[in-house]
Amino acid sequence: MSLQCWKCGASLAGMLLPLSRRETCSSCRADLHVCKQCRHFDAHRAGQCRELAADRVADKTRSNDCGWFVPRPEAYKGGGAAIAQASRSALDALFSKQDAGTSDTPASVDDLFKK
């Protein structure tokens, strides 16, 4: 089984199984004994867990003591950094100073408050 970190996607091939509660990713230092790394995690279910006997865990990204935890290889969804960069680029384009010379935009703050 080829495990990856749920947060950064780094390989967890050297980790001993079962993962202990205190295990962290060597790349991003994220907790690994978390709901998002578990085989039973399902974001589309109420409580986000397929295991009906499991206790409810509020924070799915923090280490927990769930006895039903089974790590899953496909926990990393990817794209977090790429999506963040695309969003940042869209905001920069929206609020760029390229359209500062248009007629309906004041040239400076002083122009806004002229008497």
C-alpha positions, 0 to 999 in steps of 0.5 A: 500500500502506497500511502500519501499525506492527506495534506501535501501528498508526500509519500509515507512509504517509510512509515510503520503501520498502524500509524500512531496517534502522534505520527506527523508528515515529515514534509508538511508536519501535518497530523496523520492519524486524522479523519481525512487520512482514514478509509472511513472518511466521506465528506458527503455523509452527515458526520463525514464518517462511514463507520456508524459506531465511531465517535463524532470528531469535530476537527477532521484535520487534527489528530484523534483517538478513533479506534476505527482509523484505517489509513487510505492511500487516496486521501490526498486530493491535490490541487490546493496550491494550484487552486490558491495560486489561480485564485490569487491571480484572479484577485490580482487581475480584478484589483490591479491598477491597470484600470486606474486611468479610466474616467470614473476612477479618481487619480488619487485619494485627494481627488475623492474629497475635493471641495 
